[in-house]
Structure formats: structure tokens, C-alpha cells
């Protein structure tokens, strides 16, 4: 993890907490293009304080989205553990879509190569590998289109990133439409 979490003075911890809260809110509502200086201004810290904790924007993005990335990994793991591969796939798509609709910045970070930091990129690649296995299993049931790929899920996530003011209901609807279109016709 970035940001030197161990043994911060209370004022330094307060600054870090404000930076993270502002960054998460700004990235969620405005996307990843919010300048670092603007994040520092909104957090009421100097740019030097921000850069001391997060030397690059990538470091800030990785830290800001570490919880969401972990939640995506859990959703994929739950899908893989489901006894019915199709239902596991459906669950995963719905949950990951919900996470992405609610946070524009996370959707952008997850679906692009923006954060090239090792820890985030490796987590994203592991999620994609697990998702590919989930897709393979769902295809084996005959319920998922034979031409379906991980890229199709990325396309859904990119589309969900375009949803403004998303809600869990919007995420479910978007995921349901996507899944209905992905089901193999019999």
C-alpha cells in the first residue's frame, strides 16, 4: 500500500484521511481527470503534503480504489464458488456492474491501463483471469453465447461508466439487459 500507513502523527493521519476522502469523492463523481492540485485544494492541504503521501497520481488512484478492487475480486470468487456456473456468472456480472455504476473513477481505472502500478495491475489481471474461467464455465452450461469473451464484460463496464448518478437499481437493470443479450438462444 502507498501512503505510509504506519505510525503517522495524528495531524498527518488527518491530512491523509482528508486527501483520501476528497480523492475518492472526486474520482467517483468526476472521473480520473481531476488534477492533483485540485485534490490538495479541496482537502485543504498543500500540494507538497499531497505529493509526500502520494508521489504520483497513479499511487493516489491505486490507494483510492483498493477497497473497490478487493470487492470486485470477492464478487468473482463468489461466482467461481457458486455450484451453478451460469448463476455464478450472473451474480458476478451484476455485482461488478453495481460497483462500477456507483463510481465513475473506479470504472475508468478498472477498464483501462491507467494505473500501471504493480499492485493494482496485478489485481486487475487476476480478476480478468478468474473472470475468463467463470466465462468458460458458463459457456460449458450452454447458457452463455459461444462468442462471449472477457472483452464483453469490459464493454459493459465501460458502458456503466457512462451512467451518471447511478443507483443499484440502474446497475441491476443494465446488468440484466446485458445478461439477457448474452444468453445463448435455444
C-alpha positions in Angstrom: 0.0 0.0 0.0 1.1 3.5 -0.6 0.9 6.4 1.8 3.0 5.1 4.7 0.1 4.0 6.9 2.3 3.0 9.9 2.8 5.4 12.8 1.6 8.7 11.3 1.3 11.6 13.6 -2.3 12.5 14.3 -2.2 15.6 12.1 -0.5 13.7 9.3 -3.2 10.9 9.6 -5.9 13.6 9.5 -4.4 15.1 6.3 -4.1 11.6 4.7 -7.7 10.8 5.6 -8.9 14.1 4.1 -6.9 13.5 0.9 -8.4 10.0 0.5 -11.9 11.2 1.2 -11.6 14.0 -1.3 -9.9 11.9 -3.9 -12.5 9.1 -3.7 -15.3 11.6 -4.0 -13.8 13.5 -6.8 -12.9 10.3 -8.8 -16.3 8.8 -8.2 -18.2 11.9 -9.4 -15.8 13.4 -11.9 -13.6 10.6 -13.1 -9.9 10.4 -13.1 -9.1 13.7 -14.7 -9.3 15.7 -11.5 -5.9 17.4 -11.1 -3.7 16.6 -8.1 -3.6 20.3 -7.2 -7.4 20.4 -7.1 -7.5 17.4 -4.8 -5.0 19.1 -2.5 -7.0 22.3 -2.5 -10.3 20.5 -1.7 -8.6 18.5 1.1 -7.2 21.8 2.4 -3.6 20.6 2.3 -0.7 22.0 0.4 0.5 20.2 -2.8 3.7 19.2 -1.1 1.7 17.3 1.6 -0.3 15.5 -1.1 2.8 14.6 -3.1 4.7 13.5 0.1 2.0 10.9 0.7 1.2 10.1 -3.0 4.2 10.9 -5.2 2.1 10.2 -8.4 -1.5 10.3 -9.4 -1.2 6.5 -10.1 -0.3 6.0 -6.4 -3.3 8.0 -5.3 -5.7 6.2 -7.7 -4.5 2.8 -6.6 -5.0 3.7 -2.9 -8.3 5.3 -3.6 -9.7 2.2 -5.3 -8.1 -0.6 -3.3 -11.4 -1.3 -1.5 -13.4 -1.5 -4.7 -10.8 -3.7 -6.3 -11.0 -6.1 -3.4 -14.8 -6.1 -3.7 -14.6 -7.0 -7.4 -12.2 -9.8 -6.5 -14.7 -11.1 -3.9 -17.5 -11.0 -6.4 -15.5 -13.0 -9.0 -14.5 -15.5 -6.3 -18.1 -15.9 -5.2 -19.1 -16.5 -8.8 -16.5 -19.2 -9.1 -17.6 -20.8 -5.9 -21.3 -21.0 -6.9 -22.4 -24.5 -7.7 -24.2 -23.4 -10.8 -21.7 -21.8 -13.3 -24.4 -19.7 -15.1 -25.8 -18.3 -11.8 -22.2 -17.7 -10.6 -21.5 -15.8 -13.8 -24.8 -13.8 -13.4 -24.0 -12.9 -9.8 -20.5 -11.7 -10.7 -21.7 -9.6 -13.6 -24.4 -8.0 -11.5 -22.2 -7.2 -8.6 -19.3 -5.9 -10.6 -21.7 -3.8 -12.6 -23.2 -2.4 -9.4 -19.7 -1.4 -8.2 -18.8 0.3 -11.4 -22.1 2.2 -11.9 -21.7 3.7 -8.5 -18.2 5.0 -9.1 -17.1 6.5 -12.4 -13.5 6.8 -11.4 -13.2 3.1 -10.5 -14.9 2.1 -13.7 -12.3 4.1 -15.7 -9.4 2.8 -13.6 -10.5 -0.8 -13.9 -11.3 -0.9 -17.6 -8.2 1.0 -18.7 -4.5 0.6 -18.3 -4.3 4.0 -16.5 -2.9 2.8 -13.2 0.2 0.9 -14.2 1.2 0.4 -10.6 2.2 -3.2 -10.0 -0.2 -3.9 -7.1 -3.4 -2.6 -8.9 -2.4 -4.0 -12.3 -1.8 -7.5 -10.9 -5.1 -7.5 -9.0 -6.9 -6.4 -12.2 -5.2 -9.1 -14.2 -6.0 -11.8 -11.7 -9.6 -10.6 -11.7 -9.6 -10.9 -15.5 -8.1 -14.4 -15.4 -10.8 -15.5 -12.9 -13.5 -13.9 -14.9 -12.2 -15.8 -18.0 -12.6 -19.0 -16.1 -16.1 -18.0 -14.9 -17.0 -17.3 -18.6 -15.6 -20.7 -19.7 -17.7 -22.5 -17.1 -20.9 -20.6 -18.0 -20.3 -21.4 -21.7 -19.9 -25.1 -20.8 -23.5 -25.0 -19.5 -24.7 -24.0 -22.9 -26.4 -20.9 -21.4 -23.8 -18.3 -22.4 -23.1 -17.4 -26.0 -20.2 -19.2 -27.5 -18.6 -16.0 -28.8 -18.7 -14.2 -25.4 -15.4 -13.0 -24.0 -13.9 -11.0 -21.2 -13.9 -8.0 -23.5 -17.7 -8.1 -23.5 -17.6 -7.6 -19.7 -15.2 -4.7 -20.1 -17.6 -3.3 -22.7 -20.4 -3.5 -20.1 -18.2 -1.8 -17.5 -17.3 0.9 -19.9 -21.0 1.5 -20.6 -21.8 1.5 -16.9 -19.1 4.2 -16.5 -21.2 6.4 -18.8 -24.2 6.2 -16.4 -24.5 9.4 -14.4 -25.9 9.3 -10.9 -26.0 5.6 -10.9 -28.0 3.6 -8.3 -28.1 -0.1 -7.5 -31.4 -0.4 -9.4 -29.8 1.1 -12.5 -26.9 -1.2 -12.2 -29.2 -4.3 -11.9 -31.2 -3.2 -14.9 -28.1 -2.6 -17.0 -26.6 -5.9 -16.0 -29.9 -7.7 -16.7 -30.2 -6.3 -20.2 -26.6 -7.3 -20.8 -27.0 -10.8 -19.4 -30.3 -11.3 -21.4 -28.4 -10.4 -24.6 -25.5 -12.7 -23.7 -27.6 -15.8 -23.1 -27.5 -18.5 -25.7 -30.8 -18.7 -27.6 -32.3 -22.2 -27.7 
